[in-house]
Amino acid sequence: MNDKQIYAALEISDHEVRMIIGEFFNTRFNIIKVERIPCSGISAHGVEDPEAVTNAINKACIDAERMISAKIERVILGMPSANMKRYSLKSSVMVQGYDGLVSIEDIRAAIRKAEQVNIGKNYALIQTVCVKYTVNGISSRRIPIGEKATELTIDIDLLCADRRFSFDLVNCVEQTGLHVMDLYLDIYAVAKEAALFEQAVDQNVIVLKMERENTTLGLITHGRINSAMILDEGLGTIAGAVVETYGLNTVDSCELVKYSAQLTKEHYSNNPVYIWQEGSDARKITEKELCECIRPKAEGWVASIEKLCRPILQAGKTAVIITGEGGEMQGFSSLLQDALKCEVKNYIPETLGGRNAGLSACLGLFYAYKDRQPITGYTDNSLDMDAFIKSVSYREKKELGNTGEETISRKLKGMFFEAKK
C-alpha cells in the first residue's frame, strides 16, 4: 500500500467542475473516482461567480469522499489557457558537485535562475517547463543526472497566465480547505495526456479544446507549447440552434449534438433521435431535422476555426486534434478536415473509467505532475492516506468473512457498494 501514489486532479471548465481521483501503482495508472459537477461561475476569461465555483468544488469533494472514505486534502489544479504567454530562455549554471556529476540540485539551480526573469505585473508564472538539457555540447530531452560536466544549460519555457484570473481560481479552491499541489494550463495537460509533444517534433499540432461556451486553440511546435487563444464559440453555440428551434434545455441539446448528429452523412433518416412530451402532445426530432437545424451553426464554427488556423496551415505540415466536450461529436472531425485540408481527428482518452474527451485535460494533470516529480521531489499524496488504508483494509477483512477467501468480485463489491450504506 505504501507504493501507491494517489492524487486528485481538478479542472474548472466554463460549465462544470471535473475531479478525478487516480492512483499510480506498479507503473500503472488507475482511476478510482470521477466527479463532474455543473458550474457556471467561470468563463474562459475570469472567475465570474466565486461562490458558485467554491460550492461546486466542495460538492465534488464531498461526493468523492463519500465513496473513498477518506478526506481529500490536496489537488493538482488545471486552469484555462486564456491570455497565456510563453517566455523562452536558456539558463546556464556551473555543476557544483565535487565529483563533477550533474545532480538534481544543479537542475533546480538553473530553474531558480530562470524564474527570476521579470514577467510583468499582469502575469503569474504557472509552469516552468524544462524543454531540453545540454551538457558537453550534446542536447537531449532526458534529464542528465549523473553525467560528468562542468556546465549545465537548460532550455526553459516559462508559461504564464493572467495574474488576477490565476489568483482568483486558486483562491476558490483554497476556500474549500484544499491545498493546491501544483498548477498547469489545460492545453499543456491535454498535450501530456495525448502525447502531443512527441507528435509536434516535425510538424505543427493545433489543439482545439472545445467546451460549452468557448474553444481554446493551442499551438504546439517543435515539441513545446507556442501559444494559445480563445474563440468565444463552442459546443453550446452549435447546440443553441436546437434550443432556439425546439425549446430544449442546453444540456439535452448538447447531448443530442454530440451523439445523434453526424453532419458528414450523405443521407439522413427520418428516424426519431429525441422524443418528449409537451403538454398533451408527444413531440420528436428526427435525425434529418436535427442535422438541418444545427448545420448553419456548425459551419459557422468551422469557418471561424479555418480563419484562425490559416496562417499556421500555410507555414507547414499541420495536424489538428479536437478534444474537450466537443471531442465527443460524431463525424465532426471530417467536416473540419474538409475545410482545413489537413489531418483532423478527435482525441478520446483510453484510460478505463475516463473514456470521455471532456476529461482529457483533467487526466493530463496526473502525467504533468508525475513528470515533474524527479525535479520537484514532491512525495505528498492528495488523500488522508491513513484513513484510506484503514477503509480499504476494513473492507477487505469484512469481505473475507469466515471463508478466508479473497476474490476480485468481493473486493470490487466492497469498493463500490460498501461506501453507499
C-alpha positions in Angstrom: 0.0 0.0 0.0 2.9 2.3 0.7 3.9 2.1 -3.0 0.6 3.7 -4.1 0.6 7.3 -5.1 -3.0 8.7 -5.0 -3.8 12.1 -6.4 -6.8 14.3 -7.0 -6.9 16.3 -10.3 -9.2 19.3 -10.5 -10.3 21.2 -13.7 -12.8 24.0 -13.7 -14.2 24.5 -17.2 -16.8 27.0 -18.4 -19.8 24.8 -17.4 -18.6 22.2 -14.9 -16.1 21.2 -12.3 -14.3 18.0 -13.1 -12.5 16.0 -10.4 -10.7 12.7 -10.8 -9.1 10.6 -8.1 -6.5 8.3 -9.5 -3.5 6.2 -8.4 -0.1 5.2 -9.8 0.8 1.7 -8.7 3.4 -0.5 -10.2 3.9 1.9 -13.2 0.2 1.7 -14.0 -2.4 4.4 -13.7 -5.9 3.6 -12.4 -9.0 5.8 -11.9 -10.7 5.5 -8.6 -13.5 8.1 -8.9 -14.7 10.7 -11.4 -16.9 13.6 -10.4 -18.5 16.1 -12.8 -20.5 18.9 -11.1 -22.3 21.6 -13.2 -21.0 25.1 -12.5 -21.4 28.3 -14.5 -19.3 30.5 -12.2 -16.3 30.7 -14.6 -15.7 31.8 -18.1 -12.6 31.5 -20.3 -11.5 35.0 -19.2 -12.1 35.0 -15.4 -14.0 33.9 -12.3 -17.5 35.4 -12.6 -19.1 33.9 -9.5 -16.5 32.8 -6.9 -19.2 31.4 -4.6 -20.7 29.2 -7.3 -17.2 27.8 -8.1 -16.4 27.2 -4.5 -19.7 25.4 -3.9 -19.2 23.2 -6.9 -15.7 22.2 -5.9 -16.9 21.5 -2.4 -19.7 19.2 -3.7 -17.3 17.3 -5.9 -15.1 16.7 -2.8 -18.0 15.6 -0.6 -19.3 13.2 -3.3 -15.8 11.7 -3.9 -15.0 11.4 -0.2 -18.2 9.6 0.4 -17.1 6.8 -1.9 -13.4 6.6 -1.0 -14.0 7.1 2.8 -11.0 9.5 3.1 -10.6 13.2 3.1 -9.2 15.0 0.0 -6.6 17.4 1.2 -4.7 18.4 -1.9 -5.3 18.7 -5.6 -3.5 19.2 -8.9 -5.2 22.2 -10.5 -5.8 22.8 -14.2 -6.8 26.3 -15.4 -7.9 27.8 -18.8 -5.1 28.9 -21.1 -6.7 32.3 -21.7 -4.2 35.1 -22.3 -1.3 32.7 -21.7 2.2 33.9 -22.5 5.4 32.0 -23.0 8.9 33.2 -22.1 11.7 31.0 -23.6 15.2 31.3 -22.4 18.4 29.4 -21.8 19.6 29.0 -18.2 23.2 28.0 -17.6 24.9 27.0 -14.3 28.2 25.6 -13.3 28.0 22.0 -12.0 28.6 22.2 -8.2 29.3 18.6 -7.2 32.8 17.8 -6.1 32.8 14.8 -8.4 31.7 16.9 -11.4 28.5 14.9 -12.0 25.2 16.7 -12.8 22.8 16.5 -9.8 19.2 17.4 -9.3 20.4 20.4 -7.3 22.1 21.7 -10.4 18.9 21.4 -12.4 16.9 23.2 -9.6 19.5 26.0 -9.5 19.1 26.5 -13.3 15.3 26.6 -12.8 15.5 29.2 -10.0 17.8 31.3 -12.1 15.2 31.3 -15.0 12.3 32.1 -12.7 14.0 35.4 -11.7 13.1 36.8 -15.1 10.7 39.7 -15.0 7.4 38.6 -16.5 5.5 41.8 -15.7 2.8 42.7 -13.2 -0.1 41.4 -15.2 1.1 37.8 -15.4 1.6 35.0 -12.9 4.1 32.1 -13.5 2.1 28.9 -13.8 4.7 26.4 -15.0 8.4 26.1 -15.6 9.0 23.6 -18.3 12.4 22.1 -18.9 12.4 21.5 -22.7 16.0 20.5 -23.4 19.2 19.8 -21.4 22.7 20.5 -22.9 25.9 19.0 -21.4 29.2 18.7 -23.1 27.7 20.2 -26.3 25.1 17.4 -26.5 21.4 18.3 -26.2 18.7 15.9 -25.1 15.2 15.9 -23.5 16.4 13.3 -21.0 17.4 14.6 -17.5 21.2 14.3 -17.5 21.5 13.2 -13.8 24.9 11.6 -13.2 26.6 12.8 -16.4 30.1 14.3 -15.9 30.2 18.0 -17.0 31.4 21.4 -15.9 28.4 23.4 -17.1 24.7 22.6 -17.5 22.4 24.5 -19.9 18.7 24.1 -19.9 16.2 25.4 -22.5 13.3 26.6 -20.3 9.8 27.8 -21.1 8.0 29.9 -18.5 4.3 29.5 -19.1 2.4 32.4 -17.7 -1.3 33.4 -17.4 -3.4 36.3 -16.3 -2.4 37.1 -12.7 -5.9 38.1 -11.4 -7.6 35.1 -13.1 -4.9 32.7 -11.6 -5.2 34.1 -8.1 -9.0 34.1 -8.1 -9.1 30.5 -9.3 -6.6 29.3 -6.6 -8.5 31.3 -4.0 -11.7 29.5 -4.9 -10.0 26.1 -4.4 -8.4 27.2 -1.1 -11.7 28.4 0.2 -12.9 24.8 0.3 -9.9 23.9 2.5 -7.9 22.2 -0.3 -4.3 22.9 -0.9 -3.1 23.3 -4.5 -0.2 20.9 -5.0 0.7 22.2 -8.5 -0.9 24.2 -11.3 -0.9 23.6 -15.0 -2.5 25.1 -18.1 -5.3 23.0 -19.6 -3.6 22.9 -23.1 -0.4 21.7 -21.6 -2.3 19.0 -19.7 -4.1 17.9 -22.9 -0.7 17.7 -24.7 0.6 15.4 -21.9 -2.4 13.1 -22.0 -2.5 12.8 -25.8 1.4 12.6 -26.2 1.2 15.7 -28.5 4.7 17.0 -27.6 6.1 13.9 -29.3 3.9 14.3 -32.3 4.9 18.0 -32.7 8.6 17.4 -33.2 8.4 17.6 -37.0 5.1 19.2 -37.6 2.7 21.7 -36.1 -0.1 20.4 -33.9 -3.2 22.5 -33.2 -5.3 21.6 -30.2 -8.9 22.5 -30.3 -10.3 22.2 -26.7 -14.0 22.7 -27.4 -16.1 23.3 -24.4 -19.6 24.5 -23.9 -19.2 28.3 -24.3 -15.8 28.6 -26.0 -13.0 26.8 -27.8 -9.3 27.1 -26.8 -6.8 26.9 -29.7 -3.4 25.8 -28.6 -0.4 25.7 -30.9 2.4 23.1 -30.3 5.6 23.4 -32.3 9.0 21.7 -32.0 7.7 19.8 -29.0 6.7 22.8 -26.9 3.7 25.0 -26.3 3.9 28.0 -28.6 0.7 30.0 -27.9 -3.0 29.7 -27.1 -6.1 31.8 -27.7 -9.8 31.7 -27.0 -12.6 31.6 -29.5 -15.9 32.6 -27.9 -17.8 29.8 -29.7 -18.2 26.3 -28.6 -20.4 23.2 -28.4 -23.2 25.3 -26.8 -23.1 27.7 -29.8 -24.0 24.8 -32.1 -26.5 23.3 -29.7 -28.0 26.7 -29.3 -29.8 26.2 -32.6 -31.7 23.2 -31.1 -32.6 25.3 -28.0 -34.0 28.1 -30.2 -35.9 25.9 -32.6 -37.3 23.2 -30.3 -37.1 24.8 -26.8 -35.0 22.1 -25.3 -32.6 22.9 -22.4 -28.9 23.4 -23.2 -27.8 20.1 -21.5 -30.1 17.9 -23.6 -29.3 19.9 -26.7 -25.6 19.4 -26.3 -26.1 15.6 -25.7 -28.1 15.4 -29.0 -25.4 17.3 -30.9 -22.6 15.1 -29.5 -24.2 11.7 -30.0 -27.0 11.9 -32.5 -25.8 14.3 -35.3 -23.4 13.2 -37.9 -23.1 16.1 -40.4 -20.9 14.2 -42.8 -23.6 11.7 -43.9 -24.8 11.9 -47.4 -28.4 10.9 -46.5 -30.2 11.4 -43.2 -33.0 9.2 -41.9 -36.4 10.3 -40.6 -36.0 8.1 -37.6 -36.5 10.0 -34.3 -33.4 10.7 -32.2 -35.3 12.5 -29.4 -38.9 12.2 -28.2 -40.5 14.2 -25.4 -43.9 15.2 -24.0 -45.1 18.8 -24.3 -48.4 19.2 -22.6 -50.7 16.5 -24.0 -48.7 16.3 -27.3 -45.8 14.0 -28.0 -43.0 15.7 -30.0 -40.0 14.3 -31.7 -36.8 15.3 -33.6 -35.6 13.2 -36.5 -32.0 12.8 -37.5 -32.6 14.8 -40.6 -34.3 17.6 -38.7 -31.5 17.7 -36.1 -28.7 17.9 -38.7 -30.5 20.5 -40.8 -31.1 22.6 -37.7 -27.5 22.7 -36.5 -25.7 22.7 -39.8 -25.5 26.6 -40.2 -24.1 27.0 -36.7 -21.6 24.1 -37.2 -20.4 25.5 -40.5 -20.0 29.0 -38.9 -17.8 27.4 -36.1 -15.7 25.6 -38.8 -15.3 28.9 -40.8 -14.1 30.7 -37.6 -11.6 28.0 -36.9 -10.4 27.9 -40.5 -9.8 31.7 -40.5 -7.7 31.4 -37.3 -5.7 28.4 -38.4 -5.0 29.6 -41.9 -1.6 31.2 -41.2 -0.4 28.1 -39.3 -1.6 25.8 -42.1 0.3 27.8 -44.7 3.5 27.6 -42.6 4.0 23.9 -42.9 2.7 20.4 -42.2 0.0 20.6 -39.5 -2.3 18.2 -37.6 -5.4 19.2 -35.7 -6.8 17.5 -32.6 -10.3 18.1 -31.3 -10.9 17.4 -27.6 -12.8 18.7 -24.7 -16.5 18.2 -24.6 -16.7 18.8 -28.3 -14.4 16.0 -28.9 -17.3 13.6 -28.4 -19.1 14.9 -31.5 -19.6 12.2 -34.1 -18.1 12.8 -37.6 -17.3 16.5 -36.8 -13.6 16.0 -37.4 -14.3 15.0 -41.1 -16.3 18.3 -41.6 -13.4 20.3 -40.2 -10.8 18.2 -42.2 -12.6 19.1 -45.5 -12.3 22.8 -44.6 -8.7 22.8 -43.4 -7.3 20.3 -45.9 -5.1 18.6 -43.2 -5.4 15.7 -40.8 -8.0 16.3 -38.2 -9.0 13.7 -35.5 -10.8 13.6 -32.2 -8.9 12.6 -29.1 -10.7 10.5 -26.5 -8.7 9.1 -23.6 -8.4 5.3 -23.4 -8.0 5.0 -19.6 -10.7 2.8 -18.1 -13.2 5.0 -16.3 -12.1 8.1 -18.1 -13.0 7.4 -21.7 -14.6 10.8 -22.4 -13.0 13.6 -24.4 -14.2 16.1 -21.8 -11.8 14.5 -19.3 -8.6 14.9 -21.4 -7.2 17.8 -19.6 -8.1 16.5 -16.2 -6.3 13.2 -16.9 -3.3 15.0 -18.3 -2.8 16.7 -15.0 -1.7 13.4 -13.5 1.1 12.9 -16.1 2.2 16.5 -15.9 2.6 16.3 -12.2 4.2 12.9 -12.3 6.8 14.0 -14.9 7.9 16.9 -12.7 8.4 14.8 -9.6 12.0 13.9 -10.3 12.8 17.7 -10.3 10.4 18.9 -7.6 10.9 15.9 -5.3 7.2 16.1 -4.2 6.0 13.0 -2.4 2.7 14.0 -0.9 -0.5 12.2 -1.8 -3.8 14.0 -2.2 -5.7 12.0 0.4 -5.6 11.3 4.1 -3.8 8.0 3.4 -4.2 6.7 7.0 -8.0 6.9 6.6 -7.9 5.5 3.1 -5.7 2.5 4.0 -7.9 1.8 7.1 -11.0 1.9 4.9 -9.7 -0.4 2.3 -8.3 -2.8 4.9 -11.6 -2.9 6.7 -13.5 -3.7 3.5 -11.1 -6.5 2.6 -11.4 -8.1 6.0 -15.1 -7.8 6.1 -15.5 -9.4 2.6 -13.2 -12.3 3.6 -15.8 -13.3 6.2 -15.4 -16.8 7.7 -14.2 -18.4 4.5 -10.9 -16.7 4.4 -11.2 -16.4 0.6 -10.3 -13.1 -1.1 -11.9 -12.8 -4.5 -11.8 -10.0 -7.0 -15.6 -9.8 -7.1 -15.7 -9.4 -3.3 -13.1 -6.6 -3.4 -15.0 -4.8 -6.2 -18.3 -5.2 -4.4 -16.7 -3.7 -1.2 -15.2 -0.8 -3.1 -18.3 0.3 -4.9 -21.1 -0.5 -2.6 -19.9 -0.5 0.9 -19.4 3.3 1.0 -23.1 3.8 0.0 -24.5 2.1 3.0 
